Amino acid sequence: MVSGAIALAFVPLLLTLIIRYRYYFVLLYRAVLVRIWKDCITGLTREERAYQYVLTHATPGDPDSILEAFDVWCSKVEFISNIGPKKGKILDRLLMEQRPLTVLELGAHCGYSTVRIARSLPLGARLYSIEMDQRNAAIAEKIIRLAGFDDDTVELIVNPSDEVIPRLRSDYNLERLDFVFMDHWKKCYLPDLQTLEGSGLLGKGSMILADNVLFPGAPKFLRHLRRSGLYQWKIHRATLEYSKGIRDGMAELVHQGVK
């Protein structure tokens, strides 16, 4: 009787936790459990399944159609952590305002943000996109070419970012980066930013946009922004892509040209 009464006493607490964190439970189900199950029954990776859907539902050579197909798949079929349409509009606007000629993307994943960036670039601009996972890079390559972008517009580099960034000057003849989009491992945000700072590729007006700085979060990266004095910066608050009720945000940094 006593043990039963104790168990009943915990029911309200359990219900409160379930209600409070319901969006996180939904995310766990969609991002982890569904993925494991479909990996087992299809023999394909999640990214390969996304590519198959895009290939059969999008119009080749039409970046907007490809992004729309991705958004439908990610919101209604399986979860993939792309920037998504809502935060994507912030990225679109900044690219249209900045009109950068040399852009670096850290974390192509399966090519969604790569296509989103490439479609907004001015004539003659070039995007260098880094993806360390070879299987994901193979999917990204197919998506990028399906969207109609060639090597002159988008160059996909398959290597870890900490190996590529120090070689951007010597191997790719870059003198300056006008825009950097970060959406790779959050633990890499700070070391990669510091490597970029040391490379001399960031100058006055160079913009950096970093996704998911609030969830899953990049606290060391944000702490560096507050202390460095190198940037004018702000947070664009939003919700996690393809989810409800999970607060997230993107950090927008503008380099002030301070050494």
N, C-alpha and C positions, 0 to 999 in steps of 0.2 A: 504493500500500500504506500509506504513511504517513498520507495523508488519511483512508483507510478506518479505520485504527486510531484516529485522533483522533475520528472520528465515533462509533465504538463506545464510546470512553471517555465520551462524553456521554450514552449511553443510560441508564445507571443514574441520572444526575442528572435526566434528562427524566422518567423513570418516577417518581422521588421527588416531583418537582414536580406531576405529574399526580395522584398519590395524595393528596398533602398538600392540594392546592387543588381536589379533585374537586367539592366542593359548590359552589364558585364557578363552575366550568365549567358545571355543571348549571344554575345560576342564569342565567348568560350565555345559555345555549341557550334556556331557558324564557322569560326576560324580554325578550330582545332578538331572537334569531334567529327564534323561533316567531312573535313579534309582527310582524316585518317581513314574513315569508312570508304570514301570514294577512291582514295589511293589504292586501297586493297581490292576493290571490285573492278576497277578500270585498268589498273596497271600503268596509269599515266600520272604525271605530276599535276598538281593544281594548275600550274602555269600552262602546261600542255593542253589541259581541258579548256582553259580560257581561250587559248589560241584557236582550238577547233571551233569553239562557239563563234568567235569573231570572224573566222574564215568563212563560215556558212551564213552569217547574218549581216555582214558589213559589205559595203561597196568598195572594191579595190581602187586605190588612187584617191579616195575621199577620206581625209583625216577625221572630219566631223562624224562620218558614219562609223568609223572604227572606234572612236571614243564613245559614241552612243551605245554601240554593241557591248563594249567593255562595261559601261555603267550599268546596263541591264543585267549582265551576267553577275557582276559583283554585288548588286543590290538584291537580286531575286534568286540567283542560283547558288553561288559560293562567294565567300568573302575573300577579297585580296586587298591589301593595304596600299592602294594607289592614292594619289592626292585627291581624286574624286572630283565631281563637277562643282561642288560649292566652293571649296578652297581653290579648285582649279581656276575659277573666275578671277580670283585675286592674282594668281600667277599670270593669267592672260593679260589682265589690266596693267600689271607692272612691266611686262614685256612690251606691250604696246606703247607705254609711256617712255621706257628707257631706250627702246630700239637698239638693243645690243648687237654688236658685230661678232663678238667672240664669247661663247657661252660654254660653261662647264657644268655637267650634270653628274652628281655623285649618287649612283644607285639607279640604273636604268630599270632594274627588275625585269618586267616583261614588256616594257616599251610604252606603257600608257603615257607617262609624263614626258617621255622623249618625243612622242608624236605631238603632244599638247604644246610643248615648247617650240618644236620645229615649225608648226603651222603658223606661229605668231612672229617668226623672225623676219626681219627686213631682207630684201634682196641682197645677196652677197654675204650674208652672215653664215657662221658655221657653229655647229654644236658638237662638242666633244663629250660623249657619254661614257661613263665608266661603270662597268658591272663585273664583279669578281666571280660570280657563279657562272660556270660555263654553260650549264643547261638553261638557266634563265636567259643568259646572253644570246643563246641560239634562238630562243623564242622572241626576244626583243628584236633581233636582227630581222626575223621574218615579218614582225609587226611593222617595223620601221619601213621596210621595203614595200610591204603591202599598202602602206599609206602613201607611197609614191615619192619618198625621200631617198636620194642617192647619197653616195659617199662624199660628194662635194658639199652637201648640206649637213649630214649627220655622220660622224665617225664614231663607231662603237669600239671601245677599248676594253678588252677582257683581261683584267688584272685587278688586284687589290688597289684601292685608292692610295694607300700609303706608299706603294711602289711607283705609281704613275705620276702623282703630283710633283715629286722632285725632278721628274724627267720631262715635264711639259715644255720647258724652254729648249732643252737639247734635242729631244726626239720629235717635237711637234712645232718647233720654231715659234712658240707663243711669247709675246712680249707683255701682254696685258689681258686680263679677264674682265669683261664688262659686266658679266652676270654669272652667278653661281647658284645652282639649285641643289640643295642637300636633302636626300631622302633615302639614305642608306642606313647602316647600323648606327643607332643613336650614340653608342659609346665612341664612335669614330668622329663625331661632329667636332669635338674640341681639338683633338690632335690633328685632324685634317685642316681645320681652320688655321691653327698655328703654323702648320707647314705651308699653307698658302700665304700667310703673313710673311713668313721668312723667305718665300720664293721671290718676292718683289713683283708678283703678278697682279696684286691688288693695288690700285691707285685711287686717287680722289674720285669719288663718284661710283666706284665699283659696287655693285649691289649683290648681296647674298640673301637668299630666301631659304630658310630651313624649316622643313615640315615636322610635325609631331613633337614639338618641343615641350608640350604639356602632357601629352599621353602618346606613347609610353613615357616620354619626357627625356630632357637632356639638361639636367640641373647644372652640371659642370660647365657646359657650353654657355648657359645663360649667366652663370656667375662670372665667366670670363668677359662677357659683353659688358656687364656692369662695371667691372674693374679696369678694363684695358684702356678706355678712353680713345679707342681707335674708330669707334662707330657712332653714328646716329642710328638709333634702333627703336623698334616698337614690336609689339605682339599683335597679330591679327587673330582675335579669338574666334573660335568656330567649334563645331562638333566633329568627332571622329568620322572619317569618310564611311559612307554606307551604313551608318549607325545612328541611333537616337540616344540622347541623354548622356553621352560620354564627352566631356569637355576636352577640347584640344586647341591647338593654336599653331601659327607659323610665325617665326621670327624674321623680320625684315631688317637687314643691316645695310647701311650705306657707309662705305669707307670714307673717312675724312681726310685722307692723305697724310696723316700723322705717322712719323716713323717711330 
